[in-house]
């Protein structure tokens, strides 16, 4: 049974939504973040990446950076850039990319559901990345970036969402990258209770994107529980900001690989070596995008090849049968010597949003070969999570990306001076 509840969001004042909405903090490197904030000082990225207010000599993780984030957020609220809902509500958040739309329910999920594996994960997290967001959320006293959750489609929820969308949205804008964004507020008490009850019937929810934000939210909730040993479980710090999408609407793109060298093999030797586990043929179309599971594209020496996994390496196992696993376990690892793709600098990953021409560019510029992948399916993600296992790194690339700054979830009703200085 999943606990999803409404909340009183801080959200952009009417007319400010397009200027405030920002891509997730972790899609930028530091210089890119600086330039983005310089172009648009109202961008929520200024809060999510407060080091942009300092010179390059300042440590990204210095205490004063987190304090700056908190003071920026506080001043923007006081200046009227954000308004707050008078009572707890749900929201709908629709994103449209290239004519395809997906609509999520914005609410708060339970940290206990995360800890008890009602909310299931499919990736490991890194301690340093977790710690950064723990500090940011704790000092700001606010969850600013929503966790992207998925649920199995439900006809009753689908009807409720469509009924609510028949009303005028409170926001409707197109961001610089061409993505359409629309937001509705669900005020109707009966509809709110209906949504809560439908999620109670869900045996599991799944983290699609935002594993580090989710882990950090749970840790901050635990910290607040320690500070309030008499907590009831109803306090806001027991819940975290989420957008929940039905599986049928989600779009996972390919997450491709580029490698720096052939591990000492000549191109001819390499082609011969991989032919033991993959049928190798020159691609009929270039660049080559795989059209089914078990099929891969490879760009080598200016030529696109089609690689088809031979039957003896295919697997029905939830993890071993993934295309990313087939490539890693039968090519990248044993032939190219890339045993740990998370740490090996000889491999890099290219999100499908960049297109296959980006693979060609990387090979011409700084890499030796590229591999185009067939996208992991949402069903495969659910199967891995349900089995209590983890996917290989960089298995899924979700588009479009949720924007930060459209919904803020306050953990406690505190003044800035009362907030934790730094942990």
Residue pairs with C-beta under 8 A, 6 or more apart in sequence:
1 118
1 200
1 201
1 202
1 203
2 109
2 110
2 113
2 118
2 119
2 151
2 199
2 200
2 202
2 203
2 204
2 205
3 109
3 110
3 112
3 113
3 199
3 200
3 239
4 105
4 107
4 108
4 109
4 110
4 195
4 196
4 199
4 242
4 244
5 88
5 107
5 108
5 196
5 239
6 88
6 89
6 90
6 107
6 108
6 186
6 192
6 196
7 85
7 88
7 89
7 107
7 108
7 236
7 239
7 241
7 409
8 84
8 85
8 86
8 87
8 88
8 89
8 410
9 84
9 85
9 89
9 91
9 106
9 407
9 408
9 409
10 77
10 82
10 83
10 84
10 142
10 407
10 408
10 410
11 17
11 82
11 83
11 84
11 85
11 91
11 183
11 406
11 407
11 408
12 19
12 20
12 21
12 81
12 82
12 83
12 171
12 405
12 406
13 80
13 81
13 82
13 83
14 83
14 170
16 42
16 81
16 82
17 171
17 173
17 181
17 183
17 406
18 173
18 175
19 40
19 42
19 43
20 42
20 43
20 44
20 81
20 405
20 406
21 44
21 173
21 175
21 181
21 403
21 404
21 405
21 406
22 36
22 43
22 44
22 45
22 48
22 403
22 404
22 405
23 45
23 177
23 401
23 403
23 404
24 48
24 145
24 210
24 401
24 402
24 404
25 33
25 45
25 48
25 49
25 145
25 404
26 129
26 212
27 401
28 36
28 45
28 49
30 49
30 51
30 52
30 56
30 60
33 45
33 49
33 51
33 52
34 52
36 43
36 45
37 43
37 45
37 46
37 49
37 52
42 81
43 405
44 144
44 403
44 404
44 405
45 52
45 404
46 52
46 53
46 72
47 69
47 72
47 73
47 76
47 140
47 144
47 405
48 69
48 136
48 144
48 145
48 404
48 405
50 65
50 66
50 68
50 69
50 72
51 58
51 60
51 62
51 65
53 68
53 72
54 64
54 65
54 68
58 64
58 65
59 65
60 132
61 132
61 135
63 421
63 422
66 135
66 136
66 139
66 140
66 422
67 139
67 421
67 422
69 136
69 139
69 140
70 139
70 140
70 141
70 416
70 419
71 416
73 140
73 142
73 144
73 408
74 416
76 82
82 408
85 185
88 192
89 185
89 186
89 187
89 192
90 105
90 106
90 107
90 186
90 191
90 192
90 195
91 105
91 106
91 107
91 183
91 184
91 185
91 186
91 407
92 103
92 104
92 105
92 106
92 161
92 164
92 165
92 182
92 183
92 184
92 186
93 103
93 104
93 106
93 181
93 182
93 183
93 243
93 402
93 406
93 407
94 101
94 102
94 103
94 104
94 165
94 169
94 180
94 181
94 182
94 183
95 101
95 102
95 103
95 104
95 179
95 180
95 181
95 400
95 402
96 179
96 180
96 181
96 182
96 400
97 178
97 179
97 180
97 251
97 399
97 400
98 178
100 251
101 180
101 249
102 245
102 249
102 250
102 251
103 161
103 165
103 245
103 249
104 148
104 243
104 244
104 245
104 402
105 157
105 161
105 195
105 243
105 244
106 146
106 241
106 242
106 243
106 244
106 407
107 195
107 242
107 244
108 236
108 239
108 240
108 241
108 242
108 409
109 119
109 147
109 149
109 205
109 239
109 240
109 242
109 244
110 118
110 119
110 238
110 239
111 217
111 218
111 221
111 222
111 238
111 239
111 240
112 233
112 238
113 119
113 205
114 214
114 215
114 217
114 218
114 240
115 218
117 388
118 203
118 204
118 205
119 149
119 204
119 205
119 206
119 207
119 214
120 204
120 205
120 206
120 207
120 385
120 386
121 207
121 211
121 214
121 385
121 390
122 206
122 207
122 381
122 384
122 385
122 389
122 390
122 391
122 395
122 396
123 207
123 211
123 390
123 391
123 393
123 395
124 211
124 390
124 393
125 211
125 212
125 215
126 212
129 212
130 212
130 215
130 216
130 219
131 216
132 216
133 145
133 212
133 213
133 216
133 217
134 216
134 219
134 220
134 223
134 423
135 422
135 423
136 144
136 216
137 143
137 144
137 216
137 217
137 220
137 411
138 220
138 223
138 420
138 423
139 419
139 420
139 421
139 422
139 423
140 419
141 410
141 411
141 412
141 414
141 419
141 420
142 408
142 409
142 410
142 411
143 213
143 217
143 240
143 241
143 408
143 409
143 411
144 241
144 404
144 405
144 408
145 210
145 213
145 241
145 402
145 404
146 210
146 213
146 241
146 242
146 243
146 402
146 404
146 407
147 207
147 209
147 210
147 213
147 214
147 217
147 240
147 241
147 242
147 243
148 207
148 208
148 209
148 210
148 242
148 243
148 245
148 398
148 402
149 205
149 206
149 207
149 208
149 242
149 243
149 244
149 245
150 205
150 206
150 207
150 208
150 244
150 245
150 246
150 247
150 250
150 378
150 381
150 382
151 199
151 202
151 205
151 206
151 244
151 245
151 246
151 247
152 202
152 246
152 247
152 382
153 246
153 247
153 248
154 198
154 201
154 202
154 246
156 194
156 198
157 195
157 198
157 246
158 246
160 191
160 194
160 195
160 198
163 191
164 184
164 186
164 188
164 191
165 184
167 184
169 182
169 183
169 184
170 183
170 184
170 185
171 181
171 182
171 183
171 406
172 180
172 181
172 182
172 183
173 180
173 181
174 180
174 181
175 181
175 403
179 400
181 403
181 406
183 406
186 192
186 195
199 205
199 244
204 385
204 386
205 244
206 381
206 382
206 385
207 214
207 385
208 245
208 250
208 378
208 381
208 396
208 398
209 396
209 398
209 401
209 402
213 240
214 240
217 240
217 241
218 240
220 237
220 411
221 237
221 238
221 239
221 240
221 411
223 423
224 231
224 235
224 237
224 411
224 412
225 231
225 237
225 238
228 235
231 237
231 238
235 411
235 412
236 409
236 410
236 411
236 412
237 411
237 412
239 409
240 409
241 407
241 408
241 409
243 402
247 378
247 379
247 382
250 378
250 398
251 398
251 399
252 375
252 376
252 377
252 378
252 381
252 396
252 397
252 398
253 351
253 352
253 353
253 375
253 397
253 398
253 399
254 289
254 290
254 352
254 372
254 373
254 374
254 375
254 397
255 324
255 349
255 350
255 351
255 352
255 373
255 375
255 376
255 394
255 395
255 396
255 397
256 349
256 350
256 351
256 352
256 356
256 359
256 370
256 371
256 372
256 373
257 327
257 332
257 341
257 347
257 348
257 349
257 350
257 370
257 371
257 373
257 394
258 347
258 348
258 349
258 350
258 359
258 362
258 363
258 367
258 369
258 370
258 371
259 332
259 336
259 338
259 346
259 347
259 348
259 367
259 368
259 369
259 370
259 371
260 345
260 346
260 347
260 348
260 366
260 367
260 368
261 336
261 346
261 368
262 269
262 270
262 336
262 368
262 369
263 335
263 336
263 337
265 273
265 335
267 300
267 301
270 300
270 335
271 280
271 300
271 305
273 335
274 280
274 307
274 331
274 335
276 310
277 309
277 310
277 312
277 313
277 330
277 331
278 296
278 307
278 308
278 309
278 310
278 330
278 331
279 307
279 308
279 310
280 298
280 305
280 306
280 307
281 305
281 306
281 308
282 303
282 304
282 305
282 306
283 297
283 304
283 305
283 306
284 306
285 304
286 304
287 297
287 299
287 304
287 356
287 357
287 359
287 360
287 372
288 297
288 298
288 299
288 304
288 305
288 306
288 356
288 372
289 297
289 356
289 372
290 296
290 297
290 306
290 372
290 373
290 374
291 374
292 374
293 323
293 374
294 308
294 309
294 314
294 323
294 326
294 374
295 306
295 307
295 308
295 309
295 374
296 306
296 307
296 308
296 309
296 323
296 327
296 371
296 372
296 373
296 374
297 304
297 305
297 306
297 307
297 356
297 370
297 371
297 372
297 373
298 304
298 305
298 306
298 307
298 369
298 370
298 371
298 372
299 305
299 359
299 360
299 363
299 369
299 370
299 371
299 372
300 363
300 368
300 369
300 370
307 371
309 323
309 326
309 330
313 326
313 329
313 330
314 321
314 326
315 321
315 325
315 326
318 380
318 383
318 384
318 386
318 387
318 389
319 325
319 384
319 387
319 389
319 390
319 391
319 392
320 329
322 376
322 380
322 384
322 391
322 392
322 395
323 373
323 374
323 376
324 373
324 376
324 391
324 392
324 394
324 395
325 392
327 371
327 373
328 338
328 341
328 392
331 371
332 338
332 341
332 347
333 339
336 346
337 346
338 344
338 346
338 347
341 347
341 392
341 393
341 394
342 393
348 362
348 367
349 393
349 394
350 358
350 359
350 362
350 370
351 397
352 375
352 397
352 399
353 397
353 399
356 372
359 370
359 372
360 370
362 370
363 369
363 370
375 396
375 397
376 391
376 395
376 396
381 391
381 395
381 396
384 390
384 391
